[in-house]
Amino acid sequence: MGYLEHILQPNVPAIMSSKSSLPTREEIKNYVYSDYWEIFVLKHQQPYNITFHMIGVILFYGVPITALYTQNPWLLCWMPLSPTIGLIGHWVFERSNIDLQDAILSVRTVRCFNKMFYRVLIGKYTEDIQEMNVRFLNQVKKTTR
């Protein structure tokens, strides 16, 4: 198992480990959260989807830096590829409930992508997935009583 595969293996509770047990749009809508990061993590749990988002973050910063370095503004035409890569990750690997507003780009989403990128690199994102799933499950248990 490679480094990226190792740090992206979500060791989540069994109830949340399959595609069909991801939180539904209604459950996420009713989830009370203190920071959008919690919802973001719930929507980004599958390793291949996370990998696609990592590539998207690299493109998000790499394309304009390369355009500046090469002094070729035409490279900026590749900028829409960044969110598109993330959408492909959701469409193919993790059909979580994403908002179109967030999928296109929003400040809170960019902040979360940066945080996810950093947390994956330092090997802490799996812990975030575990923590958010426990919080989510605890809230669901409280509301179903």
Secondary structure, 3 states (H helix, E strand, C coil): CCHHHHHHCCCCCHHHCCHHHCCCHHHHHHCCCCCHHHHHHHHCCCHHHHHHHHHHHHHHHHHHHHHHHHCCHHHHHHCCHHHHHHHHHHHHCCCCCCCHHHHHCCHHHHHHHHHHHHHHHCCCHHHHHHHHHHHHHHHHHHHCC
